[in-house]
Amino acid sequence: RRHISLSAAVGSLVVETTLSVLSTFAFVLMGLFLLSYGVPGYGHVLQWLIGLFVAFLLIAGLIALQRMGAFHLASRAINFLGGGKWQHLVEGGARLDRAVRAVYGRPARLASCFLWSFFGWWIGALEFWLALRFLHHPAPFSTAIVLEAMIHATGSAAFFVPASLGIQEATLLFFGQMLGLPPSVCLALALVRRCRDLLVMVPGLILWQIQEGHSALAKFVKGISKRSNQTPLPPGGRN
């Protein structure tokens, strides 16, 4: 609607998703360090750190592939396997790679995007910290960071579960008790998070539907006006 090219839109989405994964990785790593200090003798932290290091290597490799022109290479391979029938995919892949490189060519904008995404995770931790105080069970801010980080870690691992239903609640119950929170408080935090999701997502969905409705109505009116203008006049002039 705002006349943004498809390659620019998809290219910005690819880079933004990659930066979001990086910021999540950094926040989860910080949460694991705090968890190792808050839970003495928690032996699985080292394994998690090794897993995150491997994930970091995969993310770095993904960024390198994007900068090398991964979409053009993939489209060329598809065109080759299809006997040259999908040449338009090759051209589209090349345009997408140029758009991705253009976004990566703005380091200041990339750093800003990363920091805003990382700041969002801190806001989520602040929500947990405030909720614990309102539940008359105050805890250190590090506890809130661990809970927020573990939710994102398990949610990313179970991305195939819609809205992390059940996963988020089990994560809060497991790690909350590990940090000394009663089960009732952990379940209350899970309910608070679900209410927060509704408060944030429902207005966005409503506004989205309003915009879609206005767009559909404008297209409908435009189509009727176009058809009426194309209606041939009867013999003899006007009705």
Secondary structure, 3 states (H helix, E strand, C coil): CCCCCHHHHHHHHHHHHHHHHHHHHHHHHHHHHHHHHHCCCCCCHHHHHHHHHHHHHHHHHHHHHHHHCHHHHHHHHHHHHCCCCCHHHHHHHHHHHHHHHHHHCCHHHHHHHHHHHHHHHHHHHHHHHHHHHHCCCCCCHHHHHHHHHHHHHHHHHCCCCHHHCCHHHHHHHHHHHHCCCCHHHHHHHHHHHHHHHHHHHHHHHHHHHHHHHHHHHHHHHHHHHHHHHHCCCCCCCCC
